[in-house]
Amino acid sequence: MFETLHCIALRTIKYSDSRSILSAWSAERGYVSFAMPAGKGREAGRRRALTMPLAAFEGVCDIRGDRDVMFIRDLKPMHVGMAMISDPAKLAMALFLAEVFEKLLRNSQHDDALSLMIFDTVDALNRTNPRGVANFALWTLYRLTVPLGIEPDMSDWRPHALFDIEAARWRMSLSTAGTSFGGDEAKAIRMLSRLNRENIERLRMTRDTRRAMLEGLLRYYDLHFCKITPLHSLDVVSELF
């Protein structure tokens, strides 16, 4: 059965001299893997450009129930995701988020809410201004907790409260494990819960605070969803932003 799939590219790895394996998120079938022909010609270059990390593309896929890796043809770009390739900061952010998504979503099937957020994230990165790019990883990781079912409980926040990463709640004293956010980091967690794609640049913090926040959110995923660290692209993003 042939079906048109609308996808966000995540990772390409070399499988053999003649083929590579592309992992992607599809709106229709969730996490998917495609066998892609390798080569050095013009068409091979076009395929690589269409399937860069976080690029949005569509194609006709041969769906067979007994195949974990499928074949796809007639690739063409979608209207989101392509402009970020020419911006070095956005490209670095795309590489980081693609690595995060690949680890988080590899066991996920079709999910409309999750697909909507992933495609919206790519479109938002494409459109955000330079100041917003610095906070983009934090905003994305926080909002992704909603469709994944691990959203922190913000209802018990109080002034000067600390956010306990392991318990996923606010408390007035340090946790015994020492995994709490306080001060500027706690303020940033609360602010993240209220940000949207229009005001993402309003969250102001130092590079050190942003790094601590990012590492804390990744630890949150390790504890509450699946193990995603270490990440190869984390140092690059931390150095840039």
Secondary structure, DSSP 8 states (H G I E B T S, - for coil): -EEEEEEEEEEEEE-SSSEEEEEEEETTTEEEEEEEE--SSHHHHHHHHHTSTT-EEEEEEE--TT-SEEEEEEEEE-SSSSGGGG-HHHHHHHHHHHHHHHHHHTT----HHHHHHHHHHHHHHHH--HHHHTTHHHHHHHHHTTTTT-----TT--TT-EEETTTTEEESS--TT--EE-HHHHHHHHHHTT--TTTGGG----HHHHHHHHHHHHHHHHHHT------TTHHHHHHH-
